[in-house]
């Protein structure tokens, strides 16, 4: 696969799906492709990068670099540009603190936003952004 930026996400998480829709709407440069952590391609990419399957973490594969948790979110926001790039300043908050807050949020995401047993069918143009 020769995509520069691939986001791996929990495809059963409603909040995660809303986050992916948020990114798609703001990805005017078409920088990102997406794969579900539960999908064949997502699992293959995890193996390829020697990562364990952790549904509580968003993962960004940016060329050969891999980011998870808060670092993934901040690098995605930086890539979106505009106001969102300013949020990258949170990178100066120590990673253990950022990841603690990320993990705390991730722990309760199903409780507040629920989960989905089915996948919404995206439009043809949007479906091209998904690898599986």
C-alpha positions, -999 to 999 in steps of 0.1 A, spaced: 0 0 0 14 34 -9 -9 58 10 9 84 30 -15 87 60 -37 58 71 -59 60 101 -68 28 119 -99 31 141 -125 10 160 -152 5 134 -178 -5 161 -175 26 181 -200 54 174 -177 81 186 -149 68 165 -171 67 134 -182 103 141 -146 113 144 -137 97 111 -166 116 95 -153 148 111 -119 142 95 -133 133 61 -153 165 60 -121 186 67 -96 166 47 -96 190 17 -62 178 6 -73 141 5 -44 131 28 -61 103 47 -72 67 40 -91 47 67 -92 11 78 -111 -5 107 -89 -22 133 -113 -51 131 -110 -55 93 -86 -76 72 -65 -46 61 -65 -31 95 -52 -63 110 -26 -67 82 -13 -32 89 -11 -39 126 10 -70 118 31 -51 93 41 -25 119 44 -50 148 15 -35 167 -9 -53 189 -46 -49 184 -59 -23 208 -94 -11 200 -91 17 226 -65 35 205 -67 54 172 -36 47 151 -21 70 125 4 55 101 22 84 84 46 71 59 68 49 80 60 66 114 33 52 136 14 73 162 -11 61 187 -35 76 212 -31 114 218 -1 116 194 -22 102 166 -50 127 173 -26 157 174 -8 147 142 -42 143 124 -53 177 136 -20 192 125 -24 177 90 -59 191 87 -44 226 89 -64 257 97 -74 262 133 -70 225 140 -33 227 135 -31 251 164 -43 223 187 -10 205 179 5 228 206 -8 202 230 21 181 219 41 200 245 20 184 273 39 154 285 28 123 266 21 102 297 -5 128 308 -20 132 273 -23 94 269 -37 90 304 -65 115 295 -70 98 261 -73 64 277 -97 76 303 -119 90 275 -115 58 255 -126 37 285 -160 54 286 -166 61 249 -191 31 245 -210 42 276 -216 77 263 -218 72 225 -226 35 222 -215 9 197 -228 -2 163 -232 -37 149 -234 -25 114 -215 -2 91 -232 27 73 -227 26 36 -208 57 25 -212 74 -8 -190 62 -37 -166 91 -33 -162 86 5 -159 48 1 -127 53 -19 -111 66 13 -117 33 31 -92 5 25 -116 -22 35 
